[in-house]
Amino acid sequence: MKNERVMKAKKFATQIDPDVLKDLRAFAKKTDRSISSVVSDAVKEYISKAQIRPAFRSAMDEVLEDHSELLTRLAK
């Protein structure tokens, strides 16, 4: 058996737009999941994407700076 640490979920309260809540409930029901599971996965994905975006922008800025002359010529 693997030595995995299982963390107990923590409760927290927040507010949500009524229409979004309606869609969340419908999605959870449609996918046979709990609202908690859907929200947890959505937040994880949002945070992951938000952390990647600055790294991508930084890499893109570097490429644009390093190759600005070539890109300017290509744009003509």
Backbone bond lengths (Angstrom), bond angles and torsions (degrees), N, CA, C in turn:
res aa  C-N    CA-C-N  psi(-1)  N-CA   C-N-CA  omega(-1)  CA-C   N-CA-C  phi
1 M - - - 1.451 - - 1.528 109.31 -
2 K 1.322 116.27 136.55 1.454 121.79 178.97 1.518 110.67 -70.60
3 N 1.295 115.27 147.70 1.457 121.09 177.38 1.530 108.31 -90.37
4 E 1.311 116.64 81.78 1.458 122.21 -179.12 1.518 110.17 -105.54
5 R 1.313 114.95 139.18 1.459 120.83 178.20 1.519 108.43 -92.88
6 V 1.309 116.60 119.57 1.457 121.33 179.19 1.523 108.01 -98.19
7 M 1.327 115.21 122.03 1.461 119.25 -179.34 1.516 109.42 -99.16
8 K 1.301 114.49 135.67 1.461 120.11 177.13 1.529 108.91 -77.55
9 A 1.317 115.54 135.78 1.458 120.55 179.36 1.527 110.07 -65.51
10 K 1.307 115.00 146.13 1.461 121.55 179.22 1.521 109.16 -105.27
11 K 1.305 116.32 140.25 1.462 121.47 176.43 1.523 109.55 -80.41
12 F 1.328 114.78 145.68 1.453 120.31 171.57 1.528 108.12 -152.33
13 A 1.295 116.03 158.69 1.462 120.65 -178.30 1.513 109.28 -115.49
14 T 1.303 115.25 145.29 1.452 121.43 176.56 1.521 108.52 -152.58
15 Q 1.299 116.29 177.21 1.459 120.56 176.68 1.512 108.28 -118.05
16 I 1.329 115.47 151.56 1.459 120.47 -177.42 1.530 108.65 -145.38
17 D 1.309 115.25 148.52 1.451 121.01 177.45 1.538 108.98 -59.25
18 P 1.330 117.88 135.77 1.468 120.57 -178.00 1.534 114.16 -55.87
19 D 1.329 117.26 -37.96 1.466 120.04 179.04 1.526 111.54 -68.45
20 V 1.331 115.77 -38.08 1.471 119.71 177.62 1.524 109.73 -66.14
21 L 1.322 116.89 -40.84 1.457 120.97 178.18 1.532 110.94 -61.99
22 K 1.318 115.88 -41.45 1.463 120.08 177.95 1.535 110.03 -60.14
23 D 1.338 116.17 -46.18 1.466 120.61 178.61 1.534 111.46 -64.54
24 L 1.323 116.57 -39.10 1.463 121.28 178.57 1.523 111.09 -61.85
25 R 1.315 116.02 -47.19 1.468 120.05 178.70 1.527 111.17 -60.91
26 A 1.323 116.77 -43.62 1.458 120.97 -179.79 1.527 110.81 -64.15
27 F 1.327 116.44 -42.67 1.466 120.26 179.85 1.523 111.09 -64.83
28 A 1.321 116.52 -44.58 1.465 120.54 179.04 1.525 110.48 -59.58
29 K 1.315 116.12 -44.05 1.463 120.16 179.72 1.525 110.89 -65.55
30 K 1.323 116.54 -45.05 1.465 121.76 -178.86 1.530 111.79 -60.95
31 T 1.335 116.73 -36.19 1.467 121.12 -177.54 1.522 112.45 -96.37
32 D 1.340 115.88 6.54 1.464 121.83 179.10 1.527 112.05 54.74
33 R 1.333 114.84 46.99 1.470 121.28 179.51 1.519 108.94 -128.69
34 S 1.299 115.21 163.67 1.462 119.35 175.55 1.527 108.99 -81.34
35 I 1.321 115.18 155.15 1.463 120.08 175.81 1.527 109.07 -59.89
36 S 1.306 116.77 -40.40 1.462 121.49 179.33 1.530 111.69 -58.19
37 S 1.318 116.67 -43.02 1.461 121.28 179.65 1.525 111.34 -64.79
38 V 1.319 116.53 -43.90 1.465 121.07 -179.99 1.531 109.94 -63.91
39 V 1.320 117.43 -46.64 1.466 121.43 -179.11 1.521 110.31 -63.76
40 S 1.316 117.54 -43.98 1.464 121.40 179.89 1.527 111.10 -59.65
41 D 1.332 116.74 -47.30 1.462 120.23 179.03 1.522 111.61 -64.51
42 A 1.322 116.98 -39.81 1.460 120.79 -179.91 1.527 111.32 -64.76
43 V 1.308 117.29 -41.72 1.473 121.09 179.95 1.527 109.78 -67.07
44 K 1.331 117.48 -43.30 1.475 120.52 177.04 1.525 110.92 -57.08
45 E 1.328 116.50 -46.60 1.463 120.68 -179.05 1.526 110.90 -65.17
46 Y 1.323 117.32 -42.03 1.462 121.13 179.66 1.527 110.77 -61.03
47 I 1.322 116.63 -46.28 1.471 120.78 -179.53 1.523 110.59 -63.81
48 S 1.318 116.59 -42.78 1.464 120.91 179.30 1.526 110.96 -59.78
49 K 1.332 116.71 -47.14 1.462 120.71 179.47 1.522 111.60 -66.13
50 A 1.312 117.09 -38.36 1.465 120.99 -179.32 1.525 111.03 -65.81
51 Q 1.329 117.23 -31.65 1.462 120.59 179.22 1.521 111.54 -78.49
52 I 1.311 118.02 -28.99 1.460 121.82 179.37 1.519 110.51 -75.16
53 R 1.304 117.54 -37.77 1.465 122.57 -175.02 1.533 113.01 -54.12
54 P 1.346 120.31 -47.38 1.480 118.85 178.59 1.527 112.62 -63.51
55 A 1.327 117.71 -36.66 1.465 120.68 178.57 1.528 110.00 -65.34
56 F 1.328 116.79 -41.42 1.463 120.43 178.09 1.519 110.55 -63.85
57 R 1.329 116.04 -45.81 1.466 119.92 -179.03 1.530 110.43 -61.57
58 S 1.310 117.11 -40.52 1.458 121.25 179.06 1.530 110.67 -63.07
59 A 1.335 116.74 -44.56 1.462 120.76 178.73 1.524 110.26 -64.35
60 M 1.323 117.01 -40.74 1.463 121.43 179.69 1.524 110.77 -64.39
61 D 1.326 117.11 -42.99 1.463 120.87 178.04 1.525 110.86 -60.88
62 E 1.320 115.92 -39.29 1.462 120.66 179.66 1.536 110.64 -64.79
63 V 1.320 117.12 -43.94 1.468 121.18 178.40 1.529 110.00 -62.62
64 L 1.326 116.24 -45.68 1.466 119.70 -179.88 1.525 111.45 -61.39
65 E 1.308 116.58 -39.94 1.460 120.41 -179.98 1.525 111.27 -70.11
66 D 1.333 116.66 -45.77 1.466 120.95 -177.56 1.525 112.89 -66.48
67 H 1.323 117.42 -27.91 1.459 121.02 -174.33 1.533 112.49 -122.81
68 S 1.316 116.71 28.68 1.463 120.36 -175.23 1.530 112.12 -61.41
69 E 1.328 117.95 -40.36 1.467 119.95 -179.02 1.532 110.68 -64.38
70 L 1.323 116.91 -45.96 1.465 121.00 179.47 1.522 110.57 -63.16
71 L 1.328 117.32 -43.75 1.461 120.39 -179.70 1.517 111.47 -65.08
72 T 1.317 117.92 -36.00 1.462 121.82 176.93 1.513 110.43 -64.48
73 R 1.340 116.91 -43.69 1.465 119.98 178.27 1.519 111.72 -65.29
74 L 1.318 116.90 -39.31 1.464 120.46 179.68 1.529 111.35 -66.20
75 A 1.322 116.85 -31.07 1.462 121.20 -177.89 1.524 112.20 -72.30
76 K 1.334 117.06 -18.81 1.483 120.31 -177.74 1.498 111.77 -78.85
